[in-house]
Amino acid sequence: MQYVSTRGHAGGQRFCDILLEGLAPDGGLYVPASYPRADLAAWRGLGYADLAFEVVRRFVDDIPEDDLRGLVRAAYTREAFGSDAIVLQD
């Protein structure tokens, strides 16, 4: 996944390169150069953390999937959100 500036003068950056950068050097925001497609119906039965992983992994392709899944699962927990609405599936 490549990210480009909304002002059009900076681009071709990967997610890990822009994560902590903030604004692009030209003052624009980084956005995906193209947006991925997904089979939303296939995600219908997923728990919240697994659904979040499926969405995020389409925009973050420079972190190994197992590591990314671990990060997402650590972020989306009942303890973090204080809700039984978040269902984690194995």
C-alpha positions in Angstrom: 0.0 0.0 0.0 1.4 3.3 -1.0 0.4 6.6 0.6 0.4 10.0 -1.2 -0.1 13.6 0.0 -3.4 15.3 -0.6 -1.4 18.2 -2.0 0.2 15.9 -4.6 3.9 16.7 -4.0 4.8 13.8 -1.7 4.0 10.2 -2.3 5.1 6.6 -2.6 5.5 6.1 1.1 4.7 2.9 3.0 2.6 2.9 6.2 5.6 2.4 8.6 7.3 5.4 6.9 4.5 7.8 7.6 3.1 6.5 10.9 4.9 9.0 13.1 5.6 11.6 10.4 2.4 13.6 10.8 1.9 15.9 7.8 3.6 15.2 4.4 6.6 17.5 3.6 4.3 19.5 1.3 1.9 20.1 4.2 -0.7 17.7 3.0 -2.2 14.6 4.7 -1.2 11.2 3.7 -3.9 9.1 2.1 -3.9 5.7 0.3 -3.0 6.0 -3.3 -5.8 3.6 -4.0 -8.5 2.0 -1.8 -8.7 -1.8 -1.5 -11.8 -3.8 -2.1 -13.2 -6.3 0.3 -15.9 -9.0 0.5 -17.9 -7.4 3.4 -20.3 -10.3 3.5 -17.4 -12.6 4.4 -16.7 -10.5 7.5 -20.2 -10.6 8.8 -19.6 -13.3 11.5 -16.3 -11.9 12.7 -15.8 -10.7 16.2 -14.8 -7.0 16.7 -11.0 -7.6 17.0 -10.9 -9.9 14.0 -13.0 -7.5 11.9 -10.7 -4.6 12.9 -7.7 -6.7 11.8 -9.3 -7.5 8.4 -9.9 -3.8 7.8 -6.5 -2.6 9.0 -4.4 -5.2 7.2 -5.7 -3.8 3.9 -4.0 -0.5 4.7 -0.9 -1.8 6.5 1.0 -4.3 4.4 4.5 -3.6 5.8 4.0 -5.2 9.2 3.9 -9.0 9.2 0.4 -10.2 9.5 1.0 -12.2 12.8 2.5 -9.1 14.4 -0.4 -6.9 13.1 -3.0 -9.4 14.4 -1.3 -9.3 17.8 -1.3 -5.5 17.9 -5.0 -5.3 16.9 -6.0 -8.0 19.5 -4.1 -6.2 22.2 -5.8 -2.9 21.3 -9.4 -4.3 21.1 -10.0 -5.9 24.5 -12.9 -5.9 26.9 -10.6 -4.3 29.4 -9.7 -1.4 27.1 -13.3 -0.7 26.1 -15.1 -1.9 29.3 -17.8 -3.5 27.2 -19.2 -7.0 26.6 -20.0 -5.9 23.0 -16.4 -6.7 21.9 -16.3 -10.4 21.2 -12.8 -11.8 20.6 -12.7 -15.0 18.6 -9.8 -17.4 18.3 
